[in-house]
Amino acid sequence: MVTLTNNEKKRYHRQLILPEFGEEAQQKLKQSSVLVIGAGGLGAPILKYLCSTGIGRLGFMDDDTVDISNLQRQIIYKEKDEDQLKAVTCKRHLQELNSTIQIEAYPHRLTKENAGKLFAQYDIVIDACDNFKTRYLISEVAQQLHIPWIYGTVFEYGGQVAVFNGQSQVQYTDLYPEAPEQDPTSDGVSVAVLPAVPGIIGSIQAAEAIKVLTGIGTPLDGKLLLFNALDMSINKLQINKT
């Protein structure tokens, strides 16, 4: 088990004093690696919180550039970042937040050709993408490599979170066996969303990653969390294997 430096003990003091957490959990995080697919509305809060939490190695993949319309919800970017590669800009902001962890940026799109080799380098994968094709690819490759992954999606005033390929071995295809015939994001149509919703869902995904990596609490393994900002309702449904 790795040890924590005095600087790390000071930096992470507020989580080190948590019941059932302590230095042992922090040491596990320091030895862990997380890959986030997407650095947009969901990816921004996920990356910021995992970076600040002290994940040892944090990787993310995004081939897009920053657009002014992103700033409504993608809280890691600034106006001066417009038209710059998200991979470059996001990595810089994360390094400014926590220079003690290793950060890997991949300015590419996830494909069948690169997914397996990339996933094999990480302990857990987090879905922060915005299309079904990528999500089904994440599910397929994570299942092949026996890597847990955390699903998240947002739409208008609500969102969903679940942990797949965990101890229950429940898969994304148990929830959604087939992709819809037409992906609503494939033709460039903007998906409506309240700005705070990706922040809430992304934060829950980050919390689930921490739980899975440290063994604290009860992750959403095989369970679907449904959040609605209009009435602030949160429901959990059991996902059954098909």
C-alpha positions as CSV (number, residue, x, y, z in Angstrom):
1,M,0.0,0.0,0.0
2,V,1.3,3.4,-0.9
3,T,1.7,6.1,1.7
4,L,0.4,9.6,1.8
5,T,2.7,12.6,1.9
6,N,2.2,15.4,4.5
7,N,0.9,17.6,1.6
8,E,-1.6,15.0,0.6
9,K,-2.8,14.6,4.2
10,K,-3.4,18.3,4.4
11,R,-5.0,18.5,0.9
12,Y,-7.4,15.7,1.5
13,H,-8.0,16.3,5.2
14,R,-11.8,16.8,4.9
15,Q,-12.3,13.4,3.4
16,L,-9.7,11.6,5.5
17,I,-11.7,12.5,8.6
18,L,-14.9,10.9,7.2
19,P,-16.2,7.8,9.0
20,E,-15.3,4.6,7.2
21,F,-12.9,6.5,4.9
22,G,-9.6,7.5,6.4
23,E,-6.1,7.1,5.0
24,E,-6.8,3.5,3.8
25,A,-9.5,4.7,1.4
26,Q,-7.3,7.6,0.2
27,Q,-4.4,5.2,-0.4
28,K,-6.7,3.1,-2.6
29,L,-7.6,6.2,-4.6
30,K,-4.0,7.2,-5.0
31,Q,-3.3,3.8,-6.6
32,S,-6.4,3.9,-8.8
33,S,-6.9,4.9,-12.4
34,V,-10.1,6.2,-14.0
35,L,-11.0,6.8,-17.6
36,V,-13.8,9.3,-18.5
37,I,-15.3,9.1,-22.0
38,G,-16.3,12.7,-22.7
39,A,-15.3,16.0,-21.3
40,G,-18.6,17.9,-21.8
41,G,-21.6,18.5,-19.5
42,L,-21.1,15.3,-17.5
43,G,-17.4,15.0,-17.9
44,A,-16.6,18.4,-16.5
45,P,-18.0,17.8,-13.0
46,I,-16.8,14.2,-13.0
47,L,-13.2,15.2,-13.9
48,K,-13.1,18.2,-11.5
49,Y,-14.2,16.1,-8.5
50,L,-12.1,13.1,-9.2
51,C,-9.1,15.3,-9.8
52,S,-9.7,17.1,-6.5
53,T,-10.3,13.9,-4.7
54,G,-6.9,12.5,-5.5
55,I,-7.3,9.7,-8.1
56,G,-3.8,8.6,-8.9
57,R,-4.2,8.5,-12.6
58,L,-7.1,10.3,-14.4
59,G,-7.6,9.9,-18.1
60,F,-10.2,11.4,-20.4
61,M,-11.1,11.2,-24.1
62,D,-12.8,13.9,-26.2
63,D,-12.1,15.0,-29.8
64,D,-14.2,18.2,-29.7
65,T,-13.4,21.8,-29.4
66,V,-14.9,24.3,-27.0
67,D,-17.9,26.2,-28.3
68,I,-19.5,29.2,-26.6
69,S,-22.7,27.2,-26.2
70,N,-20.8,24.7,-24.1
71,L,-20.3,27.2,-21.3
72,Q,-23.9,27.0,-20.2
73,R,-23.2,23.6,-18.5
74,Q,-19.6,22.5,-19.2
75,I,-18.2,24.3,-16.1
76,I,-14.5,23.4,-16.6
77,Y,-14.1,25.7,-19.5
78,K,-13.9,29.5,-19.8
79,E,-14.7,32.1,-22.5
80,K,-11.0,32.3,-23.5
81,D,-11.0,28.6,-24.3
82,E,-13.4,28.9,-27.2
83,D,-12.3,27.0,-30.4
84,Q,-9.5,25.2,-28.5
85,L,-9.3,21.4,-28.2
86,K,-11.1,20.3,-25.1
87,A,-8.4,17.7,-24.5
88,V,-5.7,20.4,-24.3
89,T,-7.8,22.9,-22.4
90,C,-9.3,20.5,-19.9
91,K,-6.0,18.9,-19.1
92,R,-4.5,22.4,-18.3
93,H,-7.4,23.3,-16.0
94,L,-7.1,19.9,-14.2
95,Q,-3.4,20.3,-13.7
96,E,-4.0,23.7,-12.2
97,L,-6.5,22.2,-9.8
98,N,-4.2,19.3,-8.7
99,S,-0.6,19.0,-9.8
100,T,0.0,15.9,-7.7
101,I,-1.9,13.4,-9.9
102,Q,-1.2,12.0,-13.3
103,I,-3.6,13.3,-16.0
104,E,-3.9,11.7,-19.5
105,A,-5.8,13.5,-22.3
106,Y,-6.8,11.6,-25.5
107,P,-8.0,14.0,-28.3
108,H,-9.7,11.2,-30.1
109,R,-13.1,9.6,-30.6
110,L,-13.7,6.2,-28.9
111,T,-13.7,3.5,-31.6
112,K,-13.7,-0.3,-31.8
113,E,-10.1,-0.1,-32.8
114,N,-8.8,1.9,-29.8
115,A,-11.3,1.0,-27.0
116,G,-9.8,-2.3,-25.8
117,K,-6.2,-1.2,-25.5
118,L,-7.3,2.0,-23.7
119,F,-9.7,0.5,-21.3
120,A,-7.2,-2.2,-20.3
121,Q,-5.0,0.6,-18.8
122,Y,-7.7,1.7,-16.3
123,D,-9.5,0.3,-13.2
124,I,-12.9,1.8,-14.0
125,V,-14.5,3.6,-16.9
126,I,-17.1,6.4,-16.7
127,D,-19.6,7.2,-19.4
128,A,-19.9,10.9,-20.0
129,C,-20.7,10.6,-23.7
130,D,-23.7,12.0,-25.5
131,N,-24.7,9.2,-28.0
132,F,-25.9,5.6,-27.9
133,K,-23.2,4.3,-30.3
134,T,-20.4,5.2,-27.9
135,R,-22.4,4.0,-24.9
136,Y,-23.0,0.5,-26.4
137,L,-19.3,0.3,-27.3
138,I,-18.3,1.2,-23.7
139,S,-20.6,-1.5,-22.5
140,E,-19.3,-4.1,-24.9
141,V,-15.6,-3.5,-24.2
142,A,-16.0,-3.1,-20.4
143,Q,-17.8,-6.5,-20.3
144,Q,-15.1,-8.2,-22.4
145,L,-12.4,-6.9,-20.1
146,H,-14.4,-7.3,-16.8
147,I,-14.0,-3.6,-16.0
148,P,-16.8,-1.9,-14.0
149,W,-18.3,1.2,-15.7
150,I,-20.6,4.0,-14.5
151,Y,-23.4,5.1,-16.8
152,G,-24.9,8.5,-16.8
153,T,-27.2,10.5,-19.0
154,V,-29.2,13.7,-18.9
155,F,-32.2,15.1,-20.8
156,E,-34.1,18.3,-20.1
157,Y,-34.7,18.4,-16.4
158,G,-33.6,14.9,-15.4
159,G,-31.0,12.2,-15.6
160,Q,-30.0,8.6,-14.8
161,V,-27.0,6.9,-13.2
162,A,-26.1,3.2,-12.8
163,V,-23.1,1.0,-12.2
164,F,-22.7,-1.8,-14.7
165,N,-20.4,-4.9,-14.8
166,G,-19.9,-4.7,-11.1
167,Q,-20.3,-7.6,-8.6
168,S,-23.9,-8.1,-9.8
169,Q,-22.7,-8.5,-13.4
170,V,-25.8,-6.6,-14.5
171,Q,-25.1,-5.0,-18.0
172,Y,-26.3,-1.9,-19.8
173,T,-28.0,-4.3,-22.3
174,D,-30.1,-5.7,-19.5
175,L,-31.6,-2.2,-19.1
176,Y,-31.6,-1.3,-22.8
177,P,-31.2,-4.4,-25.0
178,E,-31.1,-2.5,-28.2
179,A,-30.2,1.0,-29.3
180,P,-33.0,3.2,-30.8
181,E,-33.2,3.2,-34.6
182,Q,-32.3,6.9,-34.6
183,D,-29.9,8.5,-32.2
184,P,-31.3,12.0,-31.4
185,T,-27.8,13.4,-31.2
186,S,-26.4,11.9,-34.4
187,D,-27.8,14.6,-36.7
188,G,-26.3,17.5,-34.8
189,V,-29.6,18.4,-33.1
190,S,-29.0,20.1,-29.7
191,V,-30.4,18.2,-26.7
192,A,-32.2,20.5,-24.2
193,V,-30.9,20.4,-20.7
194,L,-31.1,22.5,-17.5
195,P,-27.5,23.6,-16.8
196,A,-27.4,22.3,-13.2
197,V,-28.6,18.8,-14.1
198,P,-25.3,17.6,-15.7
199,G,-23.6,18.9,-12.6
200,I,-25.8,16.9,-10.3
201,I,-25.6,13.7,-12.4
202,G,-21.9,14.0,-13.0
203,S,-21.3,14.5,-9.3
204,I,-23.2,11.4,-8.5
205,Q,-21.2,9.5,-11.1
206,A,-18.0,10.7,-9.5
207,A,-19.2,9.6,-6.0
208,E,-20.1,6.2,-7.4
209,A,-16.6,5.8,-8.8
210,I,-15.1,6.7,-5.4
211,K,-17.3,4.1,-3.7
212,V,-16.4,1.4,-6.2
213,L,-12.7,2.1,-5.9
214,T,-12.5,2.3,-2.1
215,G,-15.2,-0.2,-1.2
216,I,-17.1,2.3,1.0
217,G,-20.9,2.4,1.0
218,T,-23.3,0.6,-1.4
219,P,-22.7,1.5,-5.1
220,L,-25.6,1.6,-7.6
221,D,-24.5,-1.8,-8.8
222,G,-27.4,-3.2,-10.9
223,K,-29.6,-0.3,-9.8
224,L,-30.9,2.7,-11.9
225,L,-31.1,6.1,-10.1
226,L,-33.6,8.4,-11.7
227,F,-33.4,12.2,-10.9
228,N,-35.9,14.9,-11.7
229,A,-35.0,18.5,-11.0
230,L,-38.6,19.8,-11.4
231,D,-39.9,18.1,-8.3
232,M,-36.5,17.1,-6.8
233,S,-37.5,13.5,-6.8
234,I,-34.9,10.7,-6.7
235,N,-36.0,7.1,-7.3
236,K,-34.0,3.8,-7.5
237,L,-35.1,0.8,-9.6
238,Q,-33.6,-2.7,-9.6
239,I,-32.3,-3.8,-13.0
240,N,-32.8,-7.5,-13.6
241,K,-30.5,-9.6,-15.8
242,T,-32.2,-10.7,-19.0
